[in-house]
Amino acid sequence: MENAATPLDDVRARIAHAARIANRKPAEITLIAISKTHPADAIEPLIAQGQRVFGENRVQEAEAKWPALRERHGEIALHLVGQLQSNKADDAVALFDCIHSLDRLSLVSALARAMDRQGRRIPCFVQVNIGAEDQKGGCAMADLPALLREAAAAQVPVAGLMCVPPADIEPAPFFALLDKLARDHGLPQLSMGMSGDFETAIMLGATHVRVGSALFGARA
Ligand SMILES: *Cc1c(COP(=O)(O)O)cnc(C)c1O
């Protein structure tokens, strides 16, 4: 049983394989290990294997887990992938290195104020409601140009676009659409692809994949 492959080894190999097929370099793709709901005990084995980029979807849960883990293990980049309330903008800017859920004008203002106050500017992804689903977070496609203009004016750095495509249907057309939108707006980065579809997302241009259950097992 020596050197048994871990879930992290497996996901890394699958990322590298998808990148090669797409004639891309694996190093162009950032694996964000989504550790929401999982305790420090489950996270530490991944840190021990060299994983240094993690994602959480709730500010409070991240505040409870990550300061101690960072204290123990040093530099770790934390990404926020869940909906952000404006009244948590200060906490989010203090804790996270990147925010993937910028989705409305009021949050642009809240983040701009938080970044000004803390003298810290962190890159953001604008989340797009790519399947135009009523219940889904993200800005409507039609509202994207105004949101990007407002972010530029407020000096909130936008690195790219993020999406969670509709469940239970083929995601590729939605990934391709997000890629087109990002190109149209001159945005270089794409946060798309989860445990079930990250290889497809990489073949369609993902620069950041957000992988949870394939690394940690199913969430309770
Ligand atoms: C939970 C979550 C993920 C990871 O999902 P898995 O299917 O477990 O890989 C990715 N992105 C967002 C926004 C999430 O909330």
The ligand as an SDF file (V2000), in Angstrom:
LIG
                    3D

 15 15  0  0  0  0  0  0  0  0999 V2000
  -19.6100   23.7800   -3.1960 C   0  0  0  0  0  0  0  0  0  0  0  0
  -19.1790   24.5630   -4.3710 C   0  0  0  0  0  0  0  0  0  0  0  0
  -18.2560   24.0380   -5.3040 C   0  0  0  0  0  0  0  0  0  0  0  0
  -17.6780   22.6340   -5.2000 C   0  0  0  0  0  0  0  0  0  0  0  0
  -18.6640   21.7020   -5.5580 O   0  0  0  0  0  0  0  0  0  0  0  0
  -18.3120   20.1370   -5.7450 P   0  0  0  0  0  0  0  0  0  0  0  0
  -19.3840   19.6750   -6.6550 O   0  0  0  0  0  0  0  0  0  0  0  0
  -18.3580   19.5360   -4.4000 O   0  0  0  0  0  0  0  0  0  0  0  0
  -16.9810   20.0640   -6.3780 O   0  0  0  0  0  0  0  0  0  0  0  0
  -17.8760   24.8420   -6.3500 C   0  0  0  0  0  0  0  0  0  0  0  0
  -18.3580   26.0890   -6.5200 N   0  0  0  0  0  0  0  0  0  0  0  0
  -19.2450   26.6320   -5.6580 C   0  0  0  0  0  0  0  0  0  0  0  0
  -19.7430   27.9970   -5.9040 C   0  0  0  0  0  0  0  0  0  0  0  0
  -19.6900   25.8800   -4.5690 C   0  0  0  0  0  0  0  0  0  0  0  0
  -20.5930   26.4250   -3.7250 O   0  0  0  0  0  0  0  0  0  0  0  0
  1  2  1  0
  2  3  1  0
  2 14  2  0
  3  4  1  0
  3 10  2  0
  4  5  1  0
  5  6  1  0
  6  7  2  0
  6  8  1  0
  6  9  1  0
 10 11  1  0
 11 12  2  0
 12 13  1  0
 12 14  1  0
 14 15  1  0
M  END
$$$$
